[in-house]
Amino acid sequence: MSRTVSKVETFIVTVPRDTPYLGPLGSGERINERGYVVRKGNGTIYPTVDRSIAVRMTCTDGSEGWGETYGICAPRATCEIINDLLVPEVLGRNPEDVEQIWDELYGLMRVRGCTSGFHVDAITALDIALWDLRARGHGVPLWQMLGERRREHVPGYLSGLPAATLEGRVEMARQFQDEGHDAFKIHAVVSSEGIVEEVAALRRALGDDALLMVDLHWKFSRHDALAMAERLAPYDPYFIEAPVKPEDITGLAWLAARSPVPVAAGEEWYTAYEAKLRLEPPSVRYIQPEMGHTGITQFRRINALAEAAGVQMAPHATIGAGLFLAASLHASVTVPSLWRHEWQHSVFSRSLALLDTDMAYADRSYQLPTGPGLGAQPGARFWEYAEQVD
């Protein structure tokens, strides 16, 4: 008799932090009564803690798999979708059918317009857990279920310089460069002294060989983004990321055709359906799927579209407990066109402290976790910060 899913449990994992994600509060920013800050740089709400949603999935033979999804804002909304809507449709299913299960869960709400957001985040948690269970059932690491291993390690790039001032961010970058890092991405939403000014200062401090990327956080119209790219071009940035609002599909293509700097985007694209709109024809040089949104099934399908379009993969990394990052590394090691994977240094070490895993980051690259499945599962400290949601 084949094993089937018999139980699913959801947990909100909340880890306090002294300095909010992306850096200290800027002028006019405040923490509201629910613990969020709206960044003036792009009008987006962020938590002042590290938070995500984890799921534990148990099968009839007693085996367990773990999944995780995006949960930085209103996490109980996603947990409710998992528990009320999706779990009843997953119970009794075989993890071997994980891709079919994704399609069926997605189909439950497509006619109601729920084709991304909280609904697909909820599916993502279950999708990763099913893949983890599937690989564990075969006694192999997850990557082995996904394709040919193309590299020993996953090359990375440093993301974020969370100091309060430009001088502090430049000094932080210098220290990382002294440790051997060669690629740096700034977050324009906290570039309070000016985006161009920050890139110029970093180029002077780090030299011509350093790779500099600029995350523009969807701040601009297509015309203003082009003007910004032209101002940045003399400092030779490797790419600009998320330059226009996600809804402006034609604007992204318009900009990519004219920008003197390569364009990257995709962390907010949940599915291959969304990616296809931007990749036929290609409107980016680098695509940045976020495993916390896509899950493994859609990450693979997005990669197939990127391969066909000749677009390089540069997977995104965000706040999490490390489980969906482990999944992202397993998937990335099988991607032929992988450039580098984002390394959120201010998040990664905190995530590692929650897990039992040998996942690591050294010498500008990730060490893939070993062992069956994800090669990562909650450790003792995870349970200090986890709250079960029924």
Long-range contacts (C-beta under 8 A, 24 or more apart in sequence): 2-94, 2-96, 3-59, 3-60, 3-61, 3-63, 3-94, 3-95, 3-137, 4-59, 4-60, 4-91, 4-92, 4-93, 4-94, 5-57, 5-58, 5-59, 5-60, 5-90, 5-91, 5-92, 5-93, 5-94, 5-95, 5-130, 5-133, 6-58, 6-59, 6-60, 6-91, 6-92, 7-57, 7-58, 7-91, 8-55, 8-56, 8-57, 8-58, 8-82, 8-83, 8-87, 8-90, 8-91, 8-126, 8-129, 9-55, 9-56, 9-58, 9-388, 10-53, 10-54, 10-55, 10-79, 10-82, 10-83, 10-125, 10-388, 10-389, 11-53, 11-54, 11-55, 11-56, 11-386, 11-387, 11-388, 11-389, 12-51, 12-52, 12-53, 12-71, 12-75, 12-76, 12-79, 12-386, 12-387, 12-389, 13-51, 13-52, 13-53, 13-54, 13-71, 13-321, 13-354, 13-382, 13-385, 13-386, 13-387, 14-49, 14-50, 14-51, 14-385, 14-387, 15-49, 15-50, 15-51, 15-321, 15-350, 15-354, 15-385, 16-49, 16-50, 17-48, 17-49, 17-50, 17-350, 19-162, 20-46, 20-47, 20-48, 21-46, 21-47, 21-48, 21-50, 21-162, 21-319, 21-346, 21-347, 22-46, 22-160, 22-162, 22-187, 22-189, 22-190, 23-160, 23-161, 23-162, 23-163, 23-164, 23-187, 23-190, 24-162, 24-163, 24-164, 26-190, 26-192, 27-192, 36-73, 39-189, 39-190, 41-188, 41-189, 41-190, 41-191, 41-192, 41-217, 41-219, 42-189, 42-217, 42-218, 42-219, 44-189, 44-217, 44-218, 45-73, 46-72, 46-73, 47-72, 47-73, 47-319, 50-319, 50-320, 50-347, 50-350, 51-75, 51-319, 52-292, 52-319, 52-320, 52-321, 52-324, 53-78, 53-79, 53-82, 53-121, 53-125, 54-125, 54-321, 54-323, 54-378, 54-382, 54-386, 55-82, 55-125, 55-126, 55-129, 56-129, 57-90, 57-126, 57-129, 57-130, 57-132, 57-133, 59-95, 59-133, 59-137, 63-133, 63-136, 63-137, 64-133, 64-136, 64-377, 65-95, 65-129, 65-130, 65-131, 65-132, 65-133, 65-134, 65-136, 65-373, 66-128, 66-129, 66-132, 66-323, 66-373, 66-374, 66-376, 66-377, 66-378, 67-124, 67-125, 67-126, 67-127, 67-128, 67-129, 67-130, 67-132, 67-295, 67-323, 67-324, 68-125, 68-128, 68-292, 68-320, 68-321, 68-322, 68-323, 68-324, 68-327, 69-121, 69-122, 69-124, 69-125, 69-128, 69-292, 69-293, 69-295, 69-324, 70-121, 70-124, 70-290, 70-292, 70-293, 70-318, 70-320, 71-121, 72-318, 72-319, 74-118, 76-389, 77-118, 78-118, 78-121, 78-122, 78-125, 79-389, 81-118, 81-119, 81-122, 82-122, 82-125, 82-126, 83-389, 83-390, 85-109, 85-122, 86-122, 86-123, 86-126, 90-126, 90-130, 95-130, 95-131, 95-133, 95-134, 95-137, 96-134, 96-137, 98-127, 98-130, 98-131, 98-134, 98-296, 98-297, 99-297, 101-126, 101-127, 101-130, 102-127, 102-295, 102-297, 102-298, 106-271, 115-270, 115-271, 115-273, 115-274, 116-270, 116-271, 116-274, 116-293, 117-270, 120-270, 120-271, 120-293, 120-298, 121-270, 121-292, 121-293, 123-295, 124-291, 124-292, 124-293, 124-294, 124-295, 124-298, 124-324, 125-295, 126-295, 127-295, 127-296, 127-297, 127-298, 128-291, 128-295, 128-296, 128-323, 128-324, 128-327, 128-374, 131-296, 131-297, 131-327, 131-373, 132-327, 132-373, 132-374, 133-373, 135-372, 135-373, 135-374, 136-372, 136-373, 138-372, 139-372, 140-372, 141-330, 141-368, 141-369, 141-370, 141-371, 141-372, 141-373, 141-375, 142-296, 142-326, 142-327, 142-330, 142-331, 142-373, 142-374, 142-375, 143-330, 143-331, 143-333, 143-334, 143-368, 146-296, 146-300, 146-330, 146-331, 146-334, 147-334, 148-334, 149-333, 149-334, 150-333, 150-334, 150-335, 150-336, 150-338, 151-333, 151-338, 152-368, 153-363, 153-365, 153-366, 153-367, 153-368, 154-329, 154-332, 154-333, 154-338, 154-340, 154-341, 154-365, 154-366, 154-368, 155-338, 155-339, 155-340, 155-341, 155-364, 155-365, 155-366, 156-340, 156-341, 156-342, 156-343, 156-361, 156-364, 156-365, 156-366, 157-183, 157-184, 157-185, 157-211, 157-213, 157-314, 157-340, 157-341, 157-342, 157-343, 157-364, 158-183, 158-184, 158-185, 158-343, 158-345, 159-185, 159-187, 159-215, 159-317, 159-342, 159-343, 159-344, 159-345, 160-185, 160-186, 160-187, 160-344, 160-345, 160-346, 161-186, 161-187, 162-190, 162-346, 165-192, 165-193, 166-191, 166-192, 166-193, 166-197, 166-198, 166-201, 169-198, 169-202, 170-201, 170-202, 170-205, 173-202, 173-205, 173-206, 174-205, 174-206, 176-345, 177-206, 177-210, 180-363, 180-364, 181-364, 182-209, 182-210, 182-211, 182-364, 183-210, 183-211, 183-212, 183-213, 183-238, 183-340, 183-364, 184-210, 184-211, 184-212, 184-213, 185-212, 185-213, 185-214, 185-215, 185-241, 185-342, 186-212, 186-213, 186-214, 186-215, 187-215, 187-217, 188-214, 188-215, 188-216, 188-217, 188-219, 189-215, 189-217, 189-219, 195-228, 195-232, 196-228, 196-231, 196-232, 196-235, 199-232, 199-235, 199-237, 200-235, 203-235, 203-236, 208-236, 211-238, 212-236, 212-237, 212-238, 213-237, 213-238, 213-239, 213-240, 213-241, 213-264, 214-239, 214-240, 214-241, 215-241, 215-242, 216-240, 216-241, 216-242, 216-243, 217-242, 218-242, 218-243, 218-244, 218-245, 218-246, 219-243, 220-244, 221-248, 221-251, 222-248, 222-251, 222-252, 222-254, 222-255, 225-251, 225-255, 225-259, 226-255, 226-258, 226-259, 229-255, 229-259, 229-260, 229-261, 230-260, 232-261, 233-260, 233-261, 237-261, 238-262, 239-263, 239-264, 239-285, 239-286, 240-264, 241-265, 241-288, 242-267, 242-268, 249-277, 249-278, 249-283, 252-278, 252-283, 252-284, 253-278, 253-281, 253-283, 255-283, 256-282, 256-283, 256-284, 256-285, 257-283, 262-286, 264-288, 264-314, 266-290, 266-302, 266-316, 267-293, 267-316, 267-318, 268-293, 269-293, 269-294, 269-302, 270-294, 270-298, 271-298, 271-301, 271-302, 272-298, 272-301, 272-302, 272-304, 272-305, 275-302, 275-305, 275-306, 276-305, 279-305, 279-306, 279-308, 279-309, 279-311, 280-305, 280-309, 281-309, 282-309, 282-310, 282-311, 284-311, 285-311, 285-312, 286-311, 286-312, 286-313, 286-314, 286-339, 287-311, 287-312, 287-313, 287-314, 288-313, 288-314, 288-315, 288-316, 288-342, 289-313, 289-315, 289-316, 290-315, 290-316, 290-317, 290-318, 291-315, 291-324, 291-325, 291-327, 291-328, 291-331, 292-318, 292-320, 292-324, 295-327, 296-327, 296-330, 296-331, 299-327, 299-328, 299-331, 300-331, 303-331, 303-335, 303-337, 306-337, 307-336, 307-337, 310-337, 311-337, 312-337, 312-338, 312-339, 313-337, 313-338, 313-339, 314-338, 314-339, 314-340, 314-341, 314-342, 315-341, 315-342, 316-342, 317-341, 317-342, 317-343, 317-344, 317-347, 317-348, 318-344, 318-347, 319-344, 319-347, 320-347, 320-351, 321-351, 321-354, 321-355, 321-378, 321-382, 322-348, 322-351, 322-352, 322-354, 322-355, 322-357, 322-359, 322-376, 323-355, 323-374, 323-376, 323-377, 325-351, 325-359, 326-355, 326-357, 326-359, 326-369, 326-374, 326-375, 326-376, 327-374, 329-359, 329-366, 329-368, 329-369, 330-368, 330-369, 330-374, 330-375, 333-368, 341-366, 353-379, 353-381, 354-378, 354-379, 354-381, 354-382, 354-385, 355-379, 355-382
